Amino acid sequence: MAARASPPPTVYGALQTLKRTGQLPAETYGEDTATYTAALTAAKHLSGLRRAELENVVANVQQMAAAGDFIPSRLPALMLTLQSNTQWWSHQPIPGADQHVTVPGSHLVWEHYPGQGIEIQWLATFGEANGYYDNGHDNTQLREVLEEAIPLATQRAGGIAWEYFFHFDGGAPPWTSGLSQGTALQALSRAYVRLHEPAFLTAATQALGIFQTPPPAGVRVAQPAGTLYAEYTYAPTDRILNGFIQALNGLYEYAKLTGDPLGRQLFEAGDAEARAITPSYNTSAWSKYDQHTESNLNYHELLTEFLVSLCQRSSEGEPGPPAATPAAIPGDQVYCTTAERFTADLHTPPVLELLTHKLPEGARGGVQIELSKVANVSIAVREGVKVVWTNSALVEGGDPRLLWVTPSKAGTYTVSVTATDLAGNTASTSGTIALGAPVPARTHTRTGAPTKRR
């Protein structure tokens, strides 16, 4: 008889194993088991959405324990997440979807992910630290947020990383991101130069680990021209440009401010790939989010901002010691010209043309248009002055079709088309579509099998 497989570790069991093997001090073990017990107890006394949110946070923790993902360095952030959710769903107002919230006693930015509680939003946290740096007079806040963040990093990919503990876009926790890690590099290296705190430099240097390591531990993806730094450790085939460009911003800032040759090497490897692929994300009317789809407005603006930042940095010269003589980075203009194009796209109406001019009557016809960029498109079909059909949809640029269930009546109909892009720019066009008899099936003379015309 085959041996029965051992059940996966429970949270209590995983914590007990860490204590028994000397990886978790007894005092910390007691605190962590108490945190987990408190979450279970609190969930039983809640109801409705509050209970569901907390139970789902607990479930994510249980899944990580079962998967063997409990390691000592991960537990501080994991237990803080559990503790904060226990307090929030027991006492605080219910936040809106994707709303940023402040947990009492914490300088971190938290975000409500519906169905998974509130989670540390590391991109926003390090973005806020960069805001403190840019203000020039918020040094206390800059120090406080980074001093809270550093101990919450996990040992990962030979260095440290700030991880996410919830399911997102097909990825299971724990995962991390080249986008948030690049922003962390930026904030930490800047804070080190301003505040002269060695711990900030140490953390920044250790944060290079994921950029040297392929997924799923890291984000380094070898490419023909250089290296791509992935947005998500669980999705190495996704080519999301905004996260890649911001990772380069962070690596550039780190290399320039610290003079670390490794940072420069990592930047140059990514820069070579980014200069090769960035033009392919420009549709000449809008930006692409990844290799398949156009950006929404938020990601278009974010990518533009990141490209402007990299344009300005790369124009200063290659990263290196602050005293080094700047040398131009070949091809850095691709960042500048692409950013200029994307900025112009925010104020340029879509280009629109009606392509369909004939349809069969009494059919589910498709009114095809030519559209330069993603937009909300609406059609109105009129017989004389009477509107007989309307339809609308958010569609990407190209040659999309909008449904029209055509009437069983031949004739000529007027079609008005309006497209409003994501930035609010509008274009309109109109034309006529003639409805005729349905095209009959053609019978093959030898076999009698009907053959439809193409």
N, C-alpha and C positions, 0 to 999 in steps of 0.2 A: 504494500500500500504506500502510495506517495505520501511524503511528509506534508502535513498541513502547514500552509504559509502562516507566518506570524502576523498578527494584526498590526496595522500601521501605528506609529506612536501617537499617543494623545498629548495634549498640551501638558498635563501633569506629568506624564511619563517622560516627555522630552526634557522638561525642566529637571526632573529627578535624575535623568542620565547625565546631564551637564553637571549637576552637583556631585554626583557619585564619582565622576571622572576628574573632578577637581577643576573643571572649567568655569564653574559658577560658584562664587562664595555663598556660604550658607545664608548670610544676611540678605543677599540679593535674591537667592532662591525663595526665601520667605516672602519678600516684597512682591516678586513676580507672581507667585502662586496666589497671593492675596489679591493682586490686581485682577487676575483672571477670574477668581471666585467672585469678586465684587461685580464683575461684568455679567456673569451668569445669573447672579442673584437679582441685579437691577433689571435685567431683561424680563424676568418672571413677573416683576411688579409693574411693568409697563404694558401698554396696549397699542393697537393700531400701528400707525407709521413709526412711532418712536420705538416700539418693540422690534418691529421688522428691521429698522436701520441698525440698531444695536446688535441684534442677532446675526445680521449679515456681516458686520465687522468681526464678531466672534467667529463666524464660520470661516472667514478668510484666515484668521489666526490658526484655527484648527487645521485647515488645509495645509498651511505651511509646516505645522508640526508634523502632520502625517507624511509630508513629502521629505522630511529630514532637513528642513530649512532653518531649524533653530540652531543658531550659532551665537556665541556670547556677544559679539559685536553688533548683531542685529537686534538683540533684545531691548536695548534702551529705547530705540525709536518705535519698536513694535509695542512695547508695554505702554509707552506714552500715548500711542494712538488708541490703545484699548482703554486706558484710563480717561483720556480726554473725551472719548465717545460715551463712556459710562456717565460722566458728569454732564455732558452736553444734552444727551437725550433724556436725562432725568430732570434737568433743571432749566435748560436754555430754550429760547424760542426756536421753532422749526424754520430753518433757513430755506431760501429759494433754491431751485436747481442751479448748480454751478456757482452759487454765491460764495464769496470769500468771507470768512469769519475770523474773529480773534478769540482764541481760547484764553480765559482769565489766567494770568500768570505767565503767558507765553508771548515771545516776540515773533514767533513763526507765523506765516500765513497758512491758514487752513481753508479747504474748499469742500463744499458739500457735493458729493457725487451721489445722486439719487439712487437709493437701494444699497449703498455701501458706506453710509455714514459720512463723517467728516474725515478728511485725510490731509496730511501735511502736503502742501503744494510747494514743492522745492523750487520750481522755476519762478514762481511768484515771490517766494521768500528771498532768493538770491537776487531777483530783480529789484526787490525793495531795498536790499543792501546796496545795490548799485545806485539806486535813487538817493540814498543817504550820502553816498560818496559824491555824486554829482552836485548835490546841494552845497557841499563844501563846509557846512556848519553843523552837520548832524553826526559828528564823530562818535558821540556817546551811543546813539542808536545803532550806528554801523558796528561798533564793537559788540554791543549787546546781542544783536541778532546773530552775528557770526560765532560768538562764544557759546550761544545756545545750540547752533547748528552743528558745530564740529563734533561734539561728543555723540551725536546721533547718526554719524556716518557708519556704514558697514564695511568691514574688511571684504574687499571684492576685487578680483582681477589683479592681484598683486599690489593693490593700493587700497584706496577707500572710495566709496560712492554713496550718494544719498539716494535711497531707494523708495519706491512706491509699493504700498501694501494692499492694492486693490486690483480687481480685474478691469482691464481697459482695452478696448478695440482688439479683442482676441488674445491678449496677453494675460498670463496669470502671475500673481505676486510670488516672490519679490522680483521687481524689474527696475531698471534705471534707464536713463535717457542721455544721449549725447547733447541734447539741447539744454537740459537743466544742469548737466555737469559742466558744460562750457560756460554757462552763466555763473556757476559757482567759482570756476577758475578766475573769471573776470573780477568778481567781487573780492575774493580772497587775496589775489595779487595786488589789487588796488589798495585794499585795507592794509596790507603789509607795508607797502611803500609809504602810506600816510601815517600809520600808527606805530610802525616799527615793532610789531608784536610777532616774535618768532613763530608762534603757534599757527599764525595765518599762512606764513610761507611753507611751513611743514605740511599743513593740510593741502595747500595748493599743489605742492610737489607730489604728494601721495595721490591726489585726484587724477594724475595723468594715467593711472593704471588702466582704466577702461579704454583709453585711446590707443593703448599698445596691444590690446587683447581682443581677439575676435569674439562674436556672439557665441553662446548666450551670456557669457560672463561680462564681455566688453562690447564695444561698438565699432571696432576696427574691421572694415571690409575692404579687402584688396581689390583694386580696379585696374584696368589697363593703363590709365594715365597717372594713377597715384593711389590715394586711399580715400574712401568714403567713410565718414563717421555717422553711423546709423542713428536715427531718431530713437529707436527702441531696441533694447537688447534682445527682445523676443521676435523681432521682425527684420532680419538682416537683408531681405530682398526689397524692402520698401526704400524708395529713394526720395525721401522728403527733404526738399531743399532748404526750408526755413531752419530746421534743426541743424542741418549740416553747416550752413553759413554761420549760425550763432556759435556752434562748436569752434569754428575757425576764429571767430572774434575772441573767444575766451583763450584759445591757444596762443593767438597773436599777442594779446595783452599780457599773458603770463610770460611768454618768451621775451617780450620787449622790456618788461619791468624787472625781470629777475636775471636775464642773461643766460638762462639755463639752455645748454645746447640741445637737450632732449626735447624741450618745448619747441625750439625752433625746428628741429627735425620733424616733429609731429605736425607742426603747422605747414611746413613746406610740402609734406606728402599730401595733406588734405588740400592745400591750395592748388596743387597741380591738377587734381581731379576736379575741383570746383570750377577752375577756369575752363576746363574742357566741357563740362556739362551744363553750366549755368545758362548759356544761350538757348539750350533746348527747352528750358522752362519758360521761355518768352514766346507766347503765341502771336505776338505782334499786336495783341489787343488786351491781353490779361496774362496773369501768371498761372503756372501749373503748380499744384500742391505737391504732387508726386509724379511719377512717370506716366500716370494714367489720367488723372483728373485735374480740373481747374480748381484754383483756390477759392474758398469763400472770402468774404470781405475782410474778416479779421486776419486770416492768414496772408492775404495779399498785402495788407498794410504792414503786418509783422515782418514778412519777407523783405519788403521794401526798406523798412527801418534797419534790418540787419545788414542788407546790402549797402545802404548808405554808410553804416558804421564801418563795414569792412573796406569800402571804397576810401574812406577817410584814413583809416589805419594803414592800409597797404600803400597809399600814396605817400605816407611819411617815410617809407623805406623798409627794408627787411628788419624783422625783429632781431634784437641782440642787446648787448649791454647798453644802457642809456647813453653812454659816452661814445658809442660807435658811430661812425659816419654812415648816414642813411644811404642805402642803395636802392634804386627803383626795383620793384618786383615786376618782372616781365608779364605783360598781359593784365596788370591790375585794372586797366580801364574797363574790362568786362563787367566788373562789379558796379562801376560808376554808370556806365551807359545803360546797363540793365535796370538799375535803380531809377534812372531818369525816365526810362520807358514806362516802368510800372507806376511811377508818380503821374505821368501824363495819362495813363489808362484810367486813373481815378476821375478824370475830368472829360473823358472822351466818350461820346455816345456809341452804342453798338452800331455796327453796320448790318443792315437787314434787307433781305430780298425775298419775295414770294416766288417759289420755284414751281408749285403745282398750278396748272392751268386747265386740267381736264380730269374728271373723275367719273366713275360709273354711278348711276342713280341707285338708290336703295342699298347702299353698302356702307361698311365701316371704313370710310376713306381716311387717308392720312394727308393732311395739308402740310406739305414740306416747305421749309424755309431755309435760307442760308443765313447764318448768324455768326458774327465775328467773335463773340465771347459769351460766357455764362450770363444768363439773364432770365428774368421773369417775363414770359411771353404770353400774350393773350390774343385770341382771334375772335372776331365777330363776323358772322356770315349773314348777309341780308338778301332777301328777295324783294327788290324794289326798296322801299323804306322800312320794311318789316324785318326785324332781327329774328332769324330762324335757328341760329345755333351760336353758342359761345363756349369757349374752352380756354383754360390757362394752365401753365405749368412752369416750373423752374427747369430750364434745360441748359446744357452746355453748348459751347460754340461748335459749329459744324453744320450739318444738314439735318436737323431734327424734324420730326413730324408731330403734329398735334391732331388728335382724333376729331373727325367730323362724321357723324352718322348721317349720311346724305339722304335727302328725301326721295321718295319714289316719283319724282317729277322732273323731267328733263327741263333744261333751261340754263340761263346764265345767272350766276350769283356773284355778288360783290363780297369780297373778303377784305377786312381791315385787320392789320397785324400791328401790335405794339409790343416793343421790347424795352424793359427797364433793367439796366444792369445793376449789380450789387451795390454800386456807389450812388445810385439814383439817377443816372443819365438815361434819357429816353429817346427812342427813335421809333418812327412809325412808317408803314408803307401800306399800300392797298393794291388790289388787282381784281381780276375776275376769274372765276372757275366755271367752266361749262360742264354740265351734267348730261351724260348721254346714256344710251342703253348699255347694260353690262356686256363685257366682251365675252362671247360664247366660247365654250371649250372646243378645241379643234380635235377631230377624230383622226387617228392615224389610219391611213387607208389599208395597211396590210394586216394589222392585228385588231383594229377596232378599238384599241385603248385610247381614251380621251387624253389629249395632250394640251395643257394650258399654254397660252402664249406667254412669253416672258416680256 
